[in-house]
Amino acid sequence: MTRRTFVKQMLVGIAVSFSGIGLLKKIGFTAEKIERIQKTPEEWKQLLSPESYGVLFEEKTERPFTSPYNKEKQTGLYLCAACYNPLFSSEAKFDSGTGWPSFFQAIEGHIETETDFKLIFPRTEYHCIRCGGHQGHVFDDGPRPTGQRFCNNGVALFFVAKGKVIPSLRT
């Protein structure tokens, strides 16, 4: 099975588990094309907590082991806390022991990466593709099937448990 096939099957599985294949389209996105949004810092500050704003738009890092999402075990989706773009399925979550929520795979087409040199050595930083909000860094020490570890700041996420209403994408 190719990675592309695996991701497509995972997306179908997510859609089905959230009451139908049309759900992903219904809430305003597809894996093929995502509409980007822009807001001023003042607009984001009105919508987000100071901690979330600091991580998402000033690229700060929350302290390890402080996020309740570290221990979250429910089935559901992890959305960008700023724009509600779905980023991860709970099926891709694992306990990395690092102190931050970790995932072995993002929803295809929902994040973008760039190289970060803030700690002198290069790291791969990733952002929400819709709003540009900083989520965390991806490393090559994760579990199978991808071998990747998306190390995410919990305050940059919003969790929606299976069966709960997924908020509309912010515009």
C-alpha positions in Angstrom: 0.0 0.0 0.0 1.4 3.4 -0.9 1.5 6.3 1.5 -1.0 8.2 -0.7 -3.4 5.2 -0.6 -3.0 4.9 3.2 -3.8 8.6 3.8 -6.8 8.5 1.5 -8.2 5.4 3.3 -7.5 7.1 6.6 -9.5 10.2 5.5 -12.4 8.0 4.3 -12.3 6.3 7.7 -12.4 9.6 9.5 -15.3 10.8 7.4 -17.2 7.6 7.9 -16.6 7.6 11.7 -17.9 11.2 11.8 -21.3 10.3 10.3 -20.7 10.1 6.6 -18.3 10.6 3.8 -19.8 14.0 2.9 -18.8 15.5 6.3 -15.4 16.7 5.4 -16.8 18.5 2.4 -19.7 19.8 4.4 -17.6 21.5 7.0 -15.8 23.4 4.3 -12.6 21.7 3.2 -11.2 19.1 1.0 -7.7 17.5 1.0 -7.1 18.9 -2.5 -7.7 22.6 -1.9 -7.8 24.6 1.3 -8.8 28.2 1.3 -6.2 30.3 3.2 -7.4 33.0 5.6 -5.7 36.0 7.1 -6.5 38.1 10.1 -4.7 40.8 11.8 -2.9 40.1 15.1 -5.6 42.1 16.9 -8.3 39.9 15.4 -6.5 36.7 16.4 -5.9 38.1 19.9 -9.7 38.6 20.3 -10.4 34.9 19.4 -7.5 33.2 21.3 -6.1 32.9 24.8 -2.8 34.7 25.3 -1.0 31.3 25.5 -2.6 30.0 22.2 -1.8 33.3 20.4 1.8 33.2 21.6 2.3 29.7 20.2 0.3 30.0 17.1 1.5 33.5 15.9 4.7 34.3 17.9 6.0 30.7 17.6 6.5 30.3 21.3 6.4 26.8 22.9 4.2 25.7 25.8 5.9 24.0 28.7 6.1 20.2 28.4 3.6 18.0 30.3 1.1 20.9 30.7 -1.4 20.0 28.0 -4.4 17.9 28.9 -4.2 16.5 25.3 -1.2 14.5 26.4 -3.5 12.1 28.2 -6.5 12.4 25.8 -7.6 8.9 24.8 -11.0 9.6 23.1 -11.6 9.0 19.4 -11.9 12.2 17.5 -10.2 15.0 15.5 -7.6 17.5 16.5 -8.2 20.9 14.9 -6.1 24.0 14.6 -7.1 26.2 17.6 -7.1 29.3 15.5 -9.1 28.4 12.4 -10.5 25.0 13.2 -8.8 23.3 10.2 -8.6 19.5 11.0 -5.0 18.6 11.4 -4.8 15.1 13.0 -7.0 12.1 13.7 -6.8 10.5 17.1 -5.9 7.3 15.2 -2.5 8.9 14.5 -1.9 10.0 18.1 0.7 8.2 20.3 2.5 8.8 23.6 6.0 9.9 22.7 7.0 10.6 26.3 8.2 14.1 25.3 5.5 16.1 27.1 3.6 17.3 24.1 0.8 15.7 22.1 2.4 13.7 19.3 1.1 12.2 16.1 2.7 10.0 13.5 0.8 11.5 10.6 -1.1 14.7 9.8 -4.1 14.9 7.6 -2.8 15.2 4.1 -2.7 18.7 2.7 -3.6 20.4 6.0 -0.1 21.5 7.2 2.9 23.1 5.6 6.5 22.8 6.7 9.6 25.0 6.7 13.1 24.8 8.1 13.7 26.4 11.5 17.2 27.3 12.7 16.2 28.9 16.1 18.2 26.2 18.0 21.2 26.6 15.5 20.7 23.1 14.0 17.9 22.8 11.5 14.5 21.4 12.5 11.3 21.0 10.4 8.6 23.3 11.7 5.0 22.9 10.6 2.1 25.3 10.4 -1.6 25.1 9.7 -2.0 25.6 6.0 -5.2 27.7 6.4 -4.1 30.3 8.9 -0.3 29.8 9.1 -0.5 29.1 12.8 2.6 27.5 14.2 1.8 24.0 15.6 5.2 22.4 16.4 8.0 20.5 14.8 8.2 17.1 13.0 11.0 14.7 13.7 12.1 11.3 12.2 11.9 9.3 15.4 8.2 8.3 15.4 6.5 5.0 15.2 5.4 3.0 12.1 4.0 3.3 9.6 5.5 6.8 8.9 8.5 7.0 11.3 7.6 10.6 11.9 6.7 12.4 15.2 4.6 15.6 14.8 5.3 17.2 18.2 2.5 19.6 18.7 1.8 22.3 21.2 -1.4 21.5 23.0 -2.6 25.1 23.1 -2.4 25.2 19.3 -5.0 22.4 19.1 -8.8 22.0 19.7 -10.1 18.5 20.2 -13.5 17.3 19.0 -14.6 13.9 20.3 -16.4 11.5 17.9 -20.1 12.3 17.9 -19.6 15.9 18.9 -20.3 18.8 16.6 -17.2 20.0 14.7 -17.1 23.8 14.7 -17.3 25.6 11.3 -14.0 26.7 9.9 -13.3 30.3 10.9 -13.2 32.8 8.2 
